């Protein structure tokens, strides 16, 4: 009877052989991946040969050119050299074509291409990628018997405890977490990887913020879904946004899951807060820097509310000049500085240049796309009817009108020449150094009457 004993040298040899095989396998996989990236980059270079751009690094693209907080300035500089379109290489095989020509934009915005993942992907942990890339057809869910869609939206914010929700989190946590860290994530080669980003302090902070937001939204949904509540909802004359979602059914007849409900509510919270907050801020700044337009708006509003009465729904349609100034301010300072699309089919522009399927497009909402971008012309803001439209557009416009009207009725807006705002591109347009205005209180008509 013999007993075989593995010698240490033989054991080490076996381990060494396994390591060598693993190393060769990893090397082979890396070579395959490198070959795929190389071929993909060559395909992109060939597809974009009709669109010149500044020299880019083969790995880091144009990251050095687009330094932090300088995106808008670089875009405006590029428009002068590349007036129609220009590829923007993010890194390696990642590129998006920025469109500057209005005719190019009309072609893309007139199509039904899906949104490109791009920056939207970083919102997925909070509001879900489907809500940003695809979205639901809300107009098919709203009952035609509801004659007050605007009141329905107002009820939405009240019933979802919007202001209570906002007061529980500091601006650095709710929503702004993603806005503040998004540029760093987009232009950092390593942070675009979800695993690496989750290990950073910003990634952990974002995760905690998502948990806080989800917990509150889940509580609101569960409270509405309590036994007996759904029956009350069915008997209501006017349904709010969450009521409709709770009663809605998918194409297969199933109701929305709690996860889907939460994603829709979180989306509505985010889209209805940051964009309007940005819009109101920049509108007031634009009026402060153009006192003649500000005074004309004030005269129009005073003619409607000169007796100090509250604003009614009818008033909102009786301030045409104020509305034009609001839209002109939105042109100069668009709350959403850019939108993205991913071509579902090839596209050919009017000048014969074309882009293949799968190409990512960015449409920066910069004022340089207009004939006289820096001049203020309240009659030039015309919005065509695109296939996509914001479900909260009318609600947001009424918010802007009310905030502008009540502010101008009570205050004269003056700019602070020592602190001129510096626009920076985030998910919404922000100012690097804040928006600082000086307010001069105007005499209250009602107080004057009392004194007489």
PATORDREN-657782 format. One record per residue (C-alpha): residue number from 1; residue in one letter; x, y negated, z negated. Coordinates in steps of 0.02 Angstrom, whole numbers, plus 50000, padded with zeros to 5 digits. Example, Ala and Ser with C-alpha at 12.3 -4.5 7.8 and 13.67 -1.06 7.14 Angstrom:
BEGIN
NODE  resi  resn      x      y      z
NODE     1     a  50615  50225  49610
NODE     2     s  50684  50053  49643
This chain:
BEGIN
NODE  resi  resn      x      y      z
NODE     1     x  50000  50000  50000
NODE     2     x  50074  49835  50056
NODE     3     x  50024  49658  50007
NODE     4     x  50053  49515  50129
NODE     5     x  50102  49353  50050
NODE     6     x  50092  49187  50144
NODE     7     x  50257  49099  50128
NODE     8     x  50258  48912  50098
NODE     9     x  50345  48883  50263
NODE    10     x  50212  48980  50358
NODE    11     x  50073  48884  50269
NODE    12     x  50154  48719  50311
NODE    13     x  50173  48775  50489
NODE    14     x  49986  48814  50502
NODE    15     x  49939  48645  50427
NODE    16     x  50061  48557  50543
NODE    17     x  49984  48645  50692
NODE    18     x  49808  48592  50641
NODE    19     x  49865  48412  50619
NODE    20     x  49950  48413  50788
NODE    21     x  49793  48480  50871
NODE    22     x  49686  48350  50783
NODE    23     x  49807  48213  50834
NODE    24     x  49804  48268  51015
NODE    25     x  49613  48273  51012
NODE    26     x  49603  48098  50938
NODE    27     x  49730  48034  51064
NODE    28     x  49630  48112  51205
NODE    29     x  49469  48031  51143
NODE    30     x  49557  47863  51129
NODE    31     x  49623  47879  51306
NODE    32     x  49449  47922  51371
NODE    33     x  49375  47773  51279
NODE    34     x  49513  47659  51343
NODE    35     x  49481  47721  51520
NODE    36     x  49294  47687  51499
NODE    37     x  49327  47511  51436
NODE    38     x  49449  47479  51577
NODE    39     x  49328  47540  51711
NODE    40     x  49186  47440  51633
NODE    41     x  49292  47283  51631
NODE    42     x  49341  47309  51812
NODE    43     x  49157  47329  51856
NODE    44     x  49118  47166  51766
NODE    45     x  49261  47074  51853
NODE    46     x  49198  47132  52022
NODE    47     x  49017  47088  51980
NODE    48     x  49069  46913  51924
NODE    49     x  49193  46872  52061
NODE    50     x  49069  46747  52134
NODE    51     x  49065  46654  51968
NODE    52     x  49232  46570  51924
NODE    53     x  49277  46532  51744
NODE    54     x  49426  46469  51642
NODE    55     x  49568  46595  51614
NODE    56     x  49527  46720  51478
NODE    57     x  49629  46841  51372
NODE    58     x  49607  47023  51423
NODE    59     x  49559  47070  51244
NODE    60     x  49503  46911  51153
NODE    61     x  49415  46829  51300
NODE    62     x  49373  46646  51274
NODE    63     x  49370  46655  51084
NODE    64     x  49517  46536  51068
NODE    65     x  49428  46409  51179
NODE    66     x  49266  46420  51081
NODE    67     x  49331  46378  50910
NODE    68     x  49215  46380  50760
NODE    69     x  49082  46242  50768
NODE    70     x  49141  46186  50941
NODE    71     x  49023  46290  51048
NODE    72     x  48910  46147  51105
NODE    73     x  49056  46033  51149
NODE    74     x  49141  46169  51251
NODE    75     x  48979  46204  51346
NODE    76     x  48959  46021  51392
NODE    77     x  49138  46017  51454
NODE    78     x  49111  46173  51558
NODE    79     x  48958  46100  51643
NODE    80     x  49068  45967  51724
NODE    81     x  49183  46098  51802
NODE    82     x  49058  46239  51830
NODE    83     x  48891  46152  51860
NODE    84     x  48787  46307  51900
NODE    85     x  48848  46451  51793
NODE    86     x  49003  46515  51706
NODE    87     x  49049  46683  51627
NODE    88     x  49093  46677  51443
NODE    89     x  49204  46822  51391
NODE    90     x  49177  46866  51209
NODE    91     x  49311  47000  51200
NODE    92     x  49369  47151  51299
NODE    93     x  49224  47212  51403
NODE    94     x  49094  47096  51326
NODE    95     x  49036  46951  51433
NODE    96     x  48882  46844  51454
NODE    97     x  48845  46726  51597
NODE    98     x  48795  46552  51541
NODE    99     x  48676  46463  51658
NODE   100     x  48683  46273  51672
NODE   101     x  48587  46238  51831
NODE   102     x  48398  46210  51810
NODE   103     x  48361  46309  51969
NODE   104     x  48459  46457  51899
NODE   105     x  48363  46443  51736
NODE   106     x  48196  46444  51826
NODE   107     x  48239  46608  51910
NODE   108     x  48286  46694  51747
NODE   109     x  48149  46620  51638
NODE   110     x  48020  46661  51771
NODE   111     x  48061  46847  51755
NODE   112     x  48010  46968  51618
NODE   113     x  48184  47032  51574
NODE   114     x  48204  47089  51392
NODE   115     x  48302  46987  51267
NODE   116     x  48484  47036  51257
NODE   117     x  48535  47111  51091
NODE   118     x  48679  46989  51064
NODE   119     x  48647  46884  50911
NODE   120     x  48473  46960  50888
NODE   121     x  48556  47124  50838
NODE   122     x  48620  47044  50679
NODE   123     x  48443  47004  50627
NODE   124     x  48390  47186  50638
NODE   125     x  48422  47227  50453
NODE   126     x  48302  47088  50405
NODE   127     x  48162  47076  50533
NODE   128     x  48193  47228  50644
NODE   129     x  48268  47230  50817
NODE   130     x  48105  47278  50901
NODE   131     x  48020  47119  50843
NODE   132     x  48155  47014  50926
NODE   133     x  48188  47117  51082
NODE   134     x  48013  47177  51120
NODE   135     x  47883  47104  51002
NODE   136     x  47698  47146  50994
NODE   137     x  47562  47073  51105
NODE   138     x  47477  46966  50975
NODE   139     x  47351  46896  51096
NODE   140     x  47280  47071  51117
NODE   141     x  47259  47088  50929
NODE   142     x  47171  46924  50891
NODE   143     x  46982  46944  50895
NODE   144     x  46898  46836  51026
NODE   145     x  46762  46797  50900
NODE   146     x  46884  46695  50794
NODE   147     x  46859  46514  50852
NODE   148     x  46993  46441  50739
NODE   149     x  47165  46513  50784
NODE   150     x  47252  46363  50709
NODE   151     x  47161  46382  50543
NODE   152     x  47205  46567  50550
NODE   153     x  47389  46523  50559
NODE   154     x  47373  46399  50416
NODE   155     x  47291  46534  50311
NODE   156     x  47434  46650  50354
NODE   157     x  47563  46542  50269
NODE   158     x  47453  46510  50118
NODE   159     x  47398  46690  50096
NODE   160     x  47575  46755  50111
NODE   161     x  47628  46640  49969
NODE   162     x  47751  46554  50085
NODE   163     x  47806  46416  49969
NODE   164     x  47811  46531  49819
NODE   165     x  47918  46649  49922
NODE   166     x  48037  46510  49974
NODE   167     x  48058  46445  49797
NODE   168     x  48123  46611  49734
NODE   169     x  48280  46609  49840
NODE   170     x  48412  46478  49866
NODE   171     x  48437  46418  50047
NODE   172     x  48604  46510  50050
NODE   173     x  48512  46675  50029
NODE   174     x  48347  46665  50119
NODE   175     x  48365  46659  50306
NODE   176     x  48516  46544  50303
NODE   177     x  48625  46693  50257
NODE   178     x  48612  46754  50434
NODE   179     x  48627  46583  50512
NODE   180     x  48785  46540  50417
NODE   181     x  48875  46703  50450
NODE   182     x  48815  46737  50627
NODE   183     x  48948  46634  50721
NODE   184     x  49087  46717  50621
NODE   185     x  49014  46886  50661
NODE   186     x  48990  46851  50845
NODE   187     x  49166  46786  50876
NODE   188     x  49258  46907  50763
NODE   189     x  49313  47066  50851
NODE   190     x  49307  47170  50692
NODE   191     x  49148  47104  50613
NODE   192     x  49044  47152  50766
NODE   193     x  49060  47329  50700
NODE   194     x  48917  47361  50577
NODE   195     x  49020  47477  50467
NODE   196     x  49164  47354  50447
NODE   197     x  49045  47208  50420
NODE   198     x  48953  47301  50282
NODE   199     x  49117  47315  50185
NODE   200     x  49149  47128  50185
NODE   201     x  49083  47005  50055
NODE   202     x  48972  46924  50188
NODE   203     x  48903  47094  50236
NODE   204     x  48863  47139  50055
NODE   205     x  48783  46968  50030
NODE   206     x  48675  46993  50183
NODE   207     x  48622  47165  50121
NODE   208     x  48568  47095  49953
NODE   209     x  48472  46954  50038
NODE   210     x  48380  47080  50147
NODE   211     x  48332  47182  49996
NODE   212     x  48262  47029  49906
NODE   213     x  48162  46974  50058
NODE   214     x  48095  47150  50090
NODE   215     x  48044  47175  49909
NODE   216     x  47938  47019  49907
NODE   217     x  47858  47055  50076
NODE   218     x  47819  47234  50023
NODE   219     x  47732  47169  49867
NODE   220     x  47622  47052  49970
NODE   221     x  47575  47193  50090
NODE   222     x  47538  47319  49954
NODE   223     x  47432  47193  49861
NODE   224     x  47327  47167  50017
NODE   225     x  47313  47355  50048
NODE   226     x  47244  47393  49875
NODE   227     x  47088  47498  49865
NODE   228     x  46939  47391  49910
NODE   229     x  47039  47251  49989
NODE   230     x  47027  47321  50165
NODE   231     x  46838  47329  50151
NODE   232     x  46836  47147  50100
NODE   233     x  46946  47104  50249
NODE   234     x  46826  47189  50370
NODE   235     x  46684  47081  50305
NODE   236     x  46781  46918  50323
NODE   237     x  46722  46796  50456
NODE   238     x  46895  46732  50497
NODE   239     x  47047  46845  50489
NODE   240     x  47222  46782  50453
NODE   241     x  47381  46852  50529
NODE   242     x  47410  46990  50402
NODE   243     x  47226  47040  50406
NODE   244     x  47238  47067  50593
NODE   245     x  47396  47171  50575
NODE   246     x  47318  47280  50440
NODE   247     x  47166  47316  50550
NODE   248     x  47261  47330  50714
NODE   249     x  47292  47495  50799
NODE   250     x  47429  47548  50916
NODE   251     x  47395  47619  51090
NODE   252     x  47392  47796  51019
NODE   253     x  47261  47746  50891
NODE   254     x  47376  47743  50740
NODE   255     x  47389  47595  50623
NODE   256     x  47549  47498  50593
NODE   257     x  47665  47575  50466
NODE   258     x  47721  47477  50312
NODE   259     x  47891  47454  50394
NODE   260     x  47811  47381  50551
NODE   261     x  47701  47267  50447
NODE   262     x  47850  47205  50348
NODE   263     x  47950  47171  50506
NODE   264     x  47808  47069  50581
NODE   265     x  47781  46967  50422
NODE   266     x  47968  46934  50399
NODE   267     x  47981  46880  50581
NODE   268     x  47838  46758  50561
NODE   269     x  47915  46689  50401
NODE   270     x  48084  46660  50483
NODE   271     x  48022  46592  50649
NODE   272     x  47900  46475  50565
NODE   273     x  48023  46401  50441
NODE   274     x  48196  46371  50512
NODE   275     x  48142  46311  50685
NODE   276     x  48016  46182  50621
NODE   277     x  48134  46124  50484
NODE   278     x  48270  46094  50614
NODE   279     x  48147  46011  50733
NODE   280     x  48079  45889  50603
NODE   281     x  48255  45840  50546
NODE   282     x  48318  45801  50721
NODE   283     x  48157  45712  50772
NODE   284     x  48172  45592  50626
NODE   285     x  48355  45562  50668
NODE   286     x  48314  45528  50851
NODE   287     x  48180  45403  50801
NODE   288     x  48300  45319  50680
NODE   289     x  48427  45292  50818
NODE   290     x  48295  45222  50938
NODE   291     x  48201  45088  50838
NODE   292     x  48096  45026  50985
NODE   293     x  48021  45197  51014
NODE   294     x  48000  45218  50826
NODE   295     x  47903  45056  50812
NODE   296     x  47791  45100  50959
NODE   297     x  47752  45268  50879
NODE   298     x  47714  45181  50714
NODE   299     x  47593  45061  50801
NODE   300     x  47504  45208  50881
NODE   301     x  47491  45301  50716
NODE   302     x  47437  45143  50623
NODE   303     x  47297  45118  50748
NODE   304     x  47232  45290  50699
NODE   305     x  47269  45291  50513
NODE   306     x  47281  45106  50473
NODE   307     x  47152  45123  50335
NODE   308     x  47258  45253  50246
NODE   309     x  47142  45396  50290
NODE   310     x  47210  45573  50299
NODE   311     x  47254  45652  50465
NODE   312     x  47117  45760  50541
NODE   313     x  47124  45887  50682
NODE   314     x  47052  45758  50802
NODE   315     x  47194  45636  50764
NODE   316     x  47324  45761  50823
NODE   317     x  47263  45744  51003
NODE   318     x  47256  45554  50997
NODE   319     x  47441  45512  50981
NODE   320     x  47509  45537  51159
NODE   321     x  47662  45424  51143
NODE   322     x  47715  45501  50978
NODE   323     x  47695  45672  51057
NODE   324     x  47805  45621  51203
NODE   325     x  47939  45557  51084
NODE   326     x  47933  45719  50987
NODE   327     x  47957  45820  51146
NODE   328     x  48098  45706  51204
NODE   329     x  48185  45732  51036
NODE   330     x  48164  45919  51059
NODE   331     x  48247  45903  51229
NODE   332     x  48395  45810  51157
NODE   333     x  48407  45919  51001
NODE   334     x  48323  46087  51038
NODE   335     x  48291  46185  50877
NODE   336     x  48343  46346  50966
NODE   337     x  48507  46302  51056
NODE   338     x  48502  46452  51173
NODE   339     x  48410  46609  51226
NODE   340     x  48476  46773  51293
NODE   341     x  48415  46896  51423
NODE   342     x  48477  47063  51490
NODE   343     x  48438  47089  51674
NODE   344     x  48323  47238  51701
NODE   345     x  48345  47222  51890
NODE   346     x  48473  47133  52000
NODE   347     x  48443  46948  52033
NODE   348     x  48492  46836  52178
NODE   349     x  48494  46647  52157
NODE   350     x  48449  46516  52286
NODE   351     x  48630  46489  52337
NODE   352     x  48654  46674  52378
NODE   353     x  48754  46723  52225
NODE   354     x  48689  46875  52132
NODE   355     x  48707  46971  51969
NODE   356     x  48682  47158  51944
NODE   357     x  48564  47250  51828
NODE   358     x  48622  47256  51648
NODE   359     x  48712  47089  51651
NODE   360     x  48685  46983  51495
NODE   361     x  48627  46805  51524
NODE   362     x  48631  46655  51408
NODE   363     x  48527  46500  51440
NODE   364     x  48596  46361  51329
NODE   365     x  48463  46231  51291
NODE   366     x  48584  46086  51309
NODE   367     x  48531  45914  51372
NODE   368     x  48663  45917  51509
NODE   369     x  48542  46015  51619
NODE   370     x  48441  45855  51647
NODE   371     x  48475  45719  51775
NODE   372     x  48503  45586  51643
NODE   373     x  48541  45690  51489
NODE   374     x  48592  45551  51371
NODE   375     x  48455  45427  51414
NODE   376     x  48289  45432  51322
NODE   377     x  48143  45450  51441
NODE   378     x  47984  45504  51354
NODE   379     x  47901  45552  51519
NODE   380     x  48030  45679  51580
NODE   381     x  47994  45824  51460
NODE   382     x  47887  45945  51561
NODE   383     x  47874  46126  51507
NODE   384     x  47815  46249  51642
NODE   385     x  47715  46404  51599
NODE   386     x  47839  46546  51583
NODE   387     x  47789  46730  51563
NODE   388     x  47843  46720  51380
NODE   389     x  47774  46596  51257
NODE   390     x  47789  46568  51071
NODE   391     x  47634  46622  50976
NODE   392     x  47665  46485  50848
NODE   393     x  47701  46345  50973
NODE   394     x  47541  46248  50941
NODE   395     x  47554  46273  50754
NODE   396     x  47734  46209  50755
NODE   397     x  47689  46059  50863
NODE   398     x  47551  46009  50743
NODE   399     x  47673  46025  50598
NODE   400     x  47793  45909  50688
NODE   401     x  47655  45783  50726
NODE   402     x  47592  45779  50547
NODE   403     x  47766  45762  50471
NODE   404     x  47817  45627  50595
NODE   405     x  47656  45528  50579
NODE   406     x  47650  45525  50390
NODE   407     x  47835  45481  50379
NODE   408     x  47826  45336  50503
NODE   409     x  47669  45270  50419
NODE   410     x  47761  45251  50254
NODE   411     x  47944  45224  50299
NODE   412     x  48056  45138  50423
NODE   413     x  48195  45257  50474
NODE   414     x  48373  45191  50487
NODE   415     x  48528  45291  50534
NODE   416     x  48681  45300  50422
NODE   417     x  48824  45238  50534
NODE   418     x  48955  45310  50416
NODE   419     x  48888  45488  50430
NODE   420     x  48839  45530  50608
NODE   421     x  48776  45710  50620
NODE   422     x  48880  45836  50717
NODE   423     x  48767  45966  50801
NODE   424     x  48824  46146  50787
NODE   425     x  48747  46301  50863
NODE   426     x  48673  46430  50747
NODE   427     x  48514  46529  50769
NODE   428     x  48439  46355  50752
NODE   429     x  48522  46189  50787
NODE   430     x  48604  46122  50629
NODE   431     x  48718  45980  50582
NODE   432     x  48893  46017  50520
NODE   433     x  48891  45869  50401
NODE   434     x  48704  45855  50369
NODE   435     x  48577  45730  50435
NODE   436     x  48583  45570  50333
NODE   437     x  48451  45435  50354
NODE   438     x  48408  45277  50261
NODE   439     x  48224  45248  50219
NODE   440     x  48146  45077  50198
NODE   441     x  47975  45089  50118
NODE   442     x  47838  45000  50213
NODE   443     x  47694  44909  50128
NODE   444     x  47542  45020  50100
NODE   445     x  47387  44949  50186
NODE   446     x  47275  45012  50047
NODE   447     x  47381  44926  49914
NODE   448     x  47373  44762  50009
NODE   449     x  47184  44770  50015
NODE   450     x  47176  44803  49829
NODE   451     x  47288  44654  49795
NODE   452     x  47176  44541  49901
